[in-house]
Amino acid sequence: MKKPVKSSRKRNKEPELFLNRELSWLAFDTRVLEEAEDAAVPLLDRLRFAIIVGTNFDEFVMVRVAGLKHAVMEGDVAPDLAGLTPSQQLQQIGERAHELVSRLYQVLKAELLPALAERGVRIVSAAELESPARAALARHFRDEVLPGLTPLAIDASRPVPLLASLSLNIAVLLSPAEGEDDLRLAVVQVPAKLPRLSRLIGESNSYVLLEDEIRSELQVLFPGQGVLEAVPFRLARDSELDLDDEGGRDYLQVLEEELKKRRRSLVVRLEVEAGATDALVSRLAARLGVDATDVYRVPGPLDLRAFLPLVDLPALEDLHEAPRKALPVLDGPERERIFDTLEQRDVLLHNPYESFDPVIDLLERAAADPDVLAIKQTLYRTSGDSPVVKALMAAAEQGKQVTVLVELTARFDEQSNIRWARRLEEAGAHVIYGIRGYKTHAKMALVVRRGRSGIRRYVHLGTGNYNDKTARLYTDFGLMTADPAIGEDASAFFNVLTGYSDPPMMKKLVMAPTRLRERLLQLVERERRRAQAGQPGLIRAKMNALVDEDLIRALYEASQAGVKVKLNVRGVCCLRPGLKGVSDNVEVCSIVDRYLEHARVFHFHNGGDDEVYMSSADWMPRNLDRRIELLFPVESKDPRQKALQALDRLFEDNVKSRWLQADGTYKRRRPAKGEDPVRAQDAIYADLQRSVAKARAGEVVAFEPLTSPEG
């Protein structure tokens, strides 16, 4: 593939126009934390949000903070769009991150765990147990835990062992050996394969944390030694991969070697239990090479993923939001005759409100249909027991031509993708291990079938992954179509990925890194020109992140021309709305609710001839320049109206929406006096329920979006 021409515009530095990307990420984590702090949210959902904050922050440290630390070590002093050098960013991140962690553990200890205890779910300290519970715990330790433990001494001849990133460990401070003055340090690794919560015998919902159980029996591991202190700790390492594949080696081998190197990569954070003494922390930090600013004294259990089993306790279902059943998009006969259905009309799926089953149906029918010649698909992340992969394997085993591009470098899913890739190859599929120099993030499945009228192509294009598990948790759109032009584009797209050819001029699809930024800028510019000519202008966009300088500046120019710009940006947003004379006409909201907002949808008013596009790509340089992405149009009337109505609901939300201010803070929008509360995710589900009821009653389903700039 030819290298794309990236944006080369020379611009004046105007840091006052932009927000810092890293601080915007932390602002998103803060919005998630607000859901954990909100007493109106059901208790176990609050706990789930608290766990999400912790896991999000882990990724932030291992990826974003690690990158900044490398920049500082390399002497990089170049400022970002907001005018902050890497060292300045690290300073501000440190201040906000420590505050975030403090708030997280404050709500956990002061509200969530006490509320769970009131419902009979208790986290008990091993030291507080009385006999016979204490004896039962000791037996459990001896029989189930002790065989997997190995005490590791640390001294001049024995360095700190290669502790995996995010692994849980116990640092043990021992009294000096006979004839010596210095305290001794040892480490006990907490087995990752054992449950973090040990249920107390005779207590249905009382638990002891595994690290606490080990700590209570440490003398067994150090017989005859003076154990002065034992403290759980966890470290986070740089997780970026340096994939130098220029040496002609097998790409899979290169990736596996890099994954092994993660075990030895730079330590970027050290978490220790808050009660640890300075003597222990200083020794541990020195051994790991961690600066004082990167030490987090945590007043509670490390790694809140320990509490995930509590979130799903069957006896506490009333402490969750009421469950929703995914709505059917197709009836039984339409699913059975999926190819005939798609030849008659396009189908737009809106997960998780609607079922992901039609996508699985398409692939399973294709695997079984003797008229299907080929299936081609991209896979970025998928579930552990994926029906999508099973269908592809079944098709390959039946002799169909199956080509799968498995993106091996999907962050933190690398090992899982390697396993899937090998299983697909064993089944007879042709597997492409990514594209040199680019990460394939596009979501597409193509089925080629010989029908009565010749060869037909059936395509699924999505904003989210082919993962039946996350399709129940993330909001995403998927378009299923037999549009001949899109089918031809899909074939051309896969030919680029699997063969030697220049990126084609597609009829309807737009591909990154070749033309996607250019096309988006054209669409924004068209809206700006219409506004300048006196026509109403409106741009509405929903995405996960807005970072790209070219697109932000284009939106500023559109705003100055009078275009109303409404953005729903879940996470990072570097655009400043409401700047006088710059972004007066720009509004930015973020919604954090029971489902993770993940879809990318773009609406351009176009003088009343509304155009709707969806994409796998956010508006970030990495998506536009360094990833293979796709933008696709939603042209059929009903699917387009369905997407527009969903956008309406998102911007009407006055329950779960926060609105970005020019200074980078977010404010919640509450119902005004006399205004009904609108919770977008509830409203979207209710809209789709009504459409299902009308379809079953034989009525014509009509979505009625508000598409005018004034509406």
C-alpha positions, 0 to 999 in steps of 0.5 A: 500500500502506498503511503498516504499524504498526511496533512502538511498545513503550516499553522500558527501555534494557538494553544488557547484554542485547544484542550490537552488530550491527556487531561481530557482523558482524565476528565472522562474518567472523572465523569465515569467516577461521578456515576459511581458517586451518584446515589441515584444509580443502583448500588452494583452499577455504582460499583461497576463504574468504580471498577471501570475507573480503575481499569481505565486509569490502568490503561491511561498510565500504561499507554499515555503516561508511559509515552510522555515519560519516554518523550521526557527521557529522549529530551523532547520539549515540543509542546502539544496543541494546548501548549504543554511540553511532555514534562508539563503534562506529566506534572499536571497529570500527576496532580489530577490523577492522585486526586482521582484515585483519592476520590475513587477510594473515598466513595468505595470505602465510605459508601459502596462497601458499607452499603454492600455490607448492609445487604449482607455482602462483607469484605472481612479482614483476616485479622478480625476473624474468630475461631472457627472461621480463622481455622477454616481460612488457615486450612484453605490457605494450606490446601489451596493457596500455599502450594502456589506461593514462592517467597523471593528474597531481594538483595545484592545478588538477587534483584527484583523478579520480573513482575508482570504489569498489573500483577498483585504482589506482597512486599515483605520487610524482614528484620536484619539477619544475624550480624547485619544491620539492614532490613531485608526485603522479599516479595510474594507473588499473589497467584493470578489464577486464584479467585481474589475473593475467598468465601468464608465457610458458613458465610454465604456472602462474606469474603476475605481478599486473597492477599489478606489471606496470604498476609495472615499466614506469611510466617509459614513462608518465612519460618524463623524470620522476623516479619516486620511488615507485609504490604500488597503492591502492584506495578504498571509497566509501559505497554506499547509495542515496538514492532520493528519488522524490517528484518524479514522475520515472521510478523507473528514471531516479532509480536510474540517477542515484543509481548514477552518484552512487556514483562521487562518494560519501564515501570510507570506506576507503583501502587502500595497499600496506604498503611505502608511505612516509608522504610518499605516504600522507599526500598521498593521504589528504589528497587523498581526505579520508580519516582516518588510522584509515581507512587500511589498510596491506595487506601483500600484494596488494589485492583478493583477488578477483585470486586467484579464477582460481586457485580454479578451476584444473582441474589442482588439483582435488584441492585442493578438497573432493570435488565433489557432484552435486545429487540429483534430487527428481523423476524424468524423468516427474515433471518432464515432467508437473510440473503433474500431479506438484504436483496429487498432492503438494507438493515441497520442494527443498533446494539445493544438495544437491538440484537446482534443475532442478524450478523451471526445469522449472516455468517452462519447461513453463509457457512452452510449455503452451498451457493456461497463462494467466499467470505472475507472479514476483518477481526479486531477484537472478538469474544472468548467463545466467538460464534463469528469465528466458529462460523468462519471456521465452519465455512473454511472446513467446508471448502469455502474460500475464507479470508480473515484479516486478524489485527494482532496488535489490538491493544491488550487483546494480542494473545487472544488474537494470536490464538484465534488466528492459528485456529482459523488457519488450522481450519483452512482459512487464509489469515492475514496478520495485519498490514505492515505499518498500519493497524486495521481497525475497519469493521467489515464482513463480505459474503460472495454468493452465486444467485439466480441472477449471477454473483451477488455480494452481501456486506456488513459494515460496523462501528464496533467489533465483531464481539457478541459479548460487547454487543450487549454492552456497547452502543454501536451501529451495523449496516447490512446491505446488498447494495452493488456499489458497496459490494464492489467497494468491499471487494476492492478493499479486501483486494488492497489488504490481501494483494499488491494494489494501490488503494482504489477510488471507491464509489461509496466507501471511504478508506483511511489512511488514504482519503478519509480525512480529506473527505471529512474536511470536504463535508465540513467545508460544504456545510460552511459554504452553504452557511456563507450563502445564507442557507441553514447549516448543521453538523452533528457528529457522534464519536469517542474522541476528537483530537485531529487539529485539521478537523477541529479547525475546520469545525471552528471555521464552520462555526464562524460561518454560522453552522450549528455544530453539535458534537457528542464526544464520549471521551477525549475532546481537544476542541474548546466550545463557546470561545467568542468569535471562534466556536460560539456555535459549537456545543459538545456533550458527553453521555455516561450511562449503563451502556458504553457509547461507542458508535461513530455517526456523522450527520450533515444537513446539506441544505435539507438533503440530509446525509448520514455516515458511519465509521470505525474511525474517531477523529484522531490522527492515529485513525486518519493517518496510521490505521486502516478505517472505513467510512460508509454512507447510510442512504436508505430512508428508514435506516437513515431516519433511524440513525437521525432519531437516535442522534436527536435523543442524544442531544436531548438528554438532560439526565446523563449528559455533561456539557463541555465548557470552554475551560475544559470542565463539564457541567451536567444538564438537568431538566429545566422547570416544566421540562420532562427528563430525557435519558437518551439510552432509555428514550432510544430503547423506547423508540425502538420498542414502538417500532417493533410493536408497529411492525408486528401490528403491520403498520408502517414504521416511520422515524421522525427525526428533528433534522433542521438546525433550528429544531 
